[in-house]
């Protein structure tokens, strides 16, 4: 009789032990799969020091006048570094450059896309279109759009590098991060935005393409990887 009474308790103890062992195994596997390899092309370098003051026929003239994200806690947490510059060739419309870098240690990257910045600034945006910039090392996939306010119209081109890839959409960005995390890699990220004034989009794109090519030619191959992997 006593054996019949004690049997359920022994079965319950064995069941608890089995569940505990299973949970411990799952936790161990999860811990073993946590990202632990940092992929950071910028390293200890500062964006301010690797971006040249002279890019092709353009010279750095100012760091103000660009449309930027609001200065709040989210933005300060979002970017490790944020550089804004205005370049001029002395005759045509200036070229505005914004580079934002995130070297997160969590493996969860967020990039503040221009659609959000410009909309917050009261701009009306055109449809986003793919735009390919031809470089000697291959095609650079970017996105382009027009942004119009009461006082000005900007044409802009931008792209995002996450790890060693150039995702073309927010969904692709999330997929790239997830795939890198499965490879136990914590990727860094760079967003580059180039813009200029004007209603003539074709002319503006040609000027921005020249600027982007000049930027890539103005830096070393090691620094070039920061922008396009």
C-alpha positions in Angstrom: 0.0 0.0 0.0 2.8 2.4 0.9 4.5 1.7 -2.4 1.3 2.6 -4.3 1.2 5.9 -2.4 4.8 6.8 -3.0 4.9 5.9 -6.7 3.1 9.1 -7.9 5.6 11.2 -5.9 8.5 9.4 -7.4 7.1 9.8 -10.9 6.5 13.5 -10.3 10.1 13.9 -9.1 11.4 12.1 -12.1 9.2 14.2 -14.4 10.4 17.5 -12.7 14.0 16.3 -13.1 13.4 15.5 -16.8 11.9 18.9 -17.4 14.6 20.7 -15.6 17.2 18.8 -17.6 15.4 19.7 -20.9 15.2 23.4 -20.0 18.8 23.4 -19.0 19.8 21.9 -22.3 17.7 24.4 -24.3 19.3 27.3 -22.3 22.7 25.9 -22.9 22.1 25.6 -26.7 20.7 29.2 -26.8 23.7 30.5 -24.9 26.0 28.7 -27.2 24.3 30.4 -30.2 24.4 33.9 -28.9 26.2 36.4 -31.2 29.7 36.9 -30.0 31.7 38.1 -33.0 31.7 41.8 -33.7 31.9 42.9 -37.3 32.9 46.5 -37.2 34.7 48.0 -40.2 35.1 51.4 -38.5 36.6 50.1 -35.3 38.1 52.9 -33.2 38.2 55.3 -36.1 36.0 58.4 -36.0 33.8 59.3 -39.0 35.0 62.9 -38.7 38.5 61.8 -39.4 37.9 59.3 -42.3 35.6 61.5 -44.3 37.8 63.9 -46.4 37.3 67.7 -46.4 37.9 67.7 -50.2 35.9 65.3 -52.3 36.5 65.6 -56.0 35.6 69.2 -57.0 33.7 69.8 -53.8 35.1 71.3 -50.6 33.7 71.1 -47.1 32.1 74.4 -46.1 29.7 73.8 -43.2 28.2 71.2 -40.9 24.7 72.8 -40.6 21.7 73.2 -42.8 20.8 69.5 -43.2 17.6 67.7 -42.4 18.5 65.6 -39.3 16.6 63.4 -36.9 15.3 65.1 -33.7 17.8 65.4 -30.9 16.1 63.1 -28.4 17.0 60.1 -26.3 16.1 57.6 -29.1 18.5 59.2 -31.6 21.3 59.4 -29.1 20.9 55.7 -28.3 20.4 54.8 -32.0 23.7 56.1 -33.4 27.2 55.7 -32.2 28.3 58.5 -34.6 26.5 61.0 -36.7 28.3 63.3 -39.1 26.7 66.0 -41.2 28.6 68.1 -43.9 27.9 70.5 -46.7 30.2 70.5 -49.7 30.4 73.2 -52.4 32.3 73.5 -55.7 31.8 77.2 -55.7 29.2 77.3 -58.5 26.5 74.7 -58.5 24.1 73.7 -55.7 25.8 72.3 -52.6 26.0 68.6 -51.9 24.9 67.6 -48.4 26.3 64.5 -46.8 25.0 62.7 -43.7 26.6 59.5 -42.4 25.2 57.7 -39.4 27.0 54.8 -37.8 25.7 52.2 -35.3 28.1 49.8 -33.6 25.6 48.1 -31.3 26.7 45.5 -28.9 23.3 43.7 -28.8 23.0 42.6 -32.4 19.7 44.5 -32.8 20.2 47.4 -35.3 17.9 50.2 -36.1 18.5 52.7 -38.9 16.6 56.0 -38.9 15.6 56.1 -42.5 15.3 59.5 -44.3 11.6 58.9 -44.8 11.1 59.5 -41.1 13.5 62.5 -40.8 12.0 64.4 -43.7 8.4 63.7 -42.8 9.1 64.9 -39.3 10.5 68.1 -40.8 7.3 68.8 -42.7 8.5 67.6 -46.1 6.3 65.9 -48.7 8.0 62.9 -50.2 7.9 61.3 -53.6 7.8 57.6 -54.2 11.0 55.8 -53.3 12.8 54.5 -56.4 15.8 52.2 -56.7 18.9 53.9 -58.1 22.2 52.3 -59.0 25.5 54.2 -58.7 28.2 52.8 -61.0 31.5 52.3 -59.2 34.7 50.7 -60.5 34.2 47.9 -58.0 30.7 47.2 -59.0 27.2 48.6 -58.8 26.1 50.3 -55.6 22.4 49.8 -55.0 20.8 52.9 -53.5 17.4 54.4 -53.1 16.3 57.9 -54.3 13.4 60.3 -53.6 12.4 63.9 -53.8 11.5 65.9 -50.6 9.6 69.1 -50.9 8.8 71.8 -48.3 7.4 75.3 -48.6 10.9 76.7 -49.0 12.9 74.1 -50.9 13.1 70.8 -52.8 15.8 68.3 -52.2 16.8 65.3 -54.3 18.4 62.6 -52.2 20.1 59.3 -52.6 20.8 56.9 -49.6 21.9 53.4 -48.8 22.5 51.3 -45.7 25.3 48.8 -45.1 24.8 46.2 -42.4 27.8 44.0 -41.8 29.0 43.0 -45.3 25.7 43.5 -47.0 23.7 46.4 -48.6 20.0 45.7 -47.8 17.6 47.7 -49.9 14.6 47.8 -47.6 13.7 47.8 -43.9 12.6 44.2 -44.2 15.9 43.2 -45.8 17.8 45.0 -43.0 16.0 42.9 -40.4 16.7 39.8 -42.4 20.4 40.6 -42.7 20.7 41.2 -38.9 18.9 37.9 -38.2 21.1 35.9 -40.6 24.2 37.5 -39.1 23.1 36.7 -35.6 22.6 33.0 -36.7 26.2 33.1 -37.7 27.0 34.5 -34.2 28.0 37.8 -35.7 27.1 41.2 -34.3 27.2 43.5 -37.4 27.8 47.2 -37.3 25.8 49.5 -39.6 26.3 52.6 -41.7 23.7 54.8 -43.4 24.9 57.2 -46.0 22.6 60.0 -47.3 23.6 62.4 -50.1 21.3 65.2 -51.1 21.2 68.4 -53.1 18.7 71.2 -54.0 16.8 71.4 -57.2 13.7 70.3 -59.1 15.6 68.6 -61.9 16.0 65.1 -60.6 18.1 63.7 -63.5 20.6 66.5 -63.2 20.7 66.2 -59.4 21.3 62.4 -59.6 24.1 62.9 -62.0 25.8 65.4 -59.6 25.3 63.1 -56.6 26.6 60.1 -58.5 29.7 62.0 -59.3 30.1 63.0 -55.6 29.6 59.4 -54.4 32.2 58.2 -56.9 34.6 60.9 -55.8 34.0 60.1 -52.2 34.9 56.4 -52.8 38.0 57.5 -54.7 39.1 59.9 -52.0 39.5 57.2 -49.3 41.6 54.2 -48.8 40.2 50.7 -49.6 40.0 50.0 -45.8 37.9 53.1 -45.3 35.9 52.4 -48.4 34.7 49.2 -46.7 33.1 51.3 -44.0 30.7 52.7 -46.6 30.1 49.8 -49.0 31.8 46.7 -47.5 
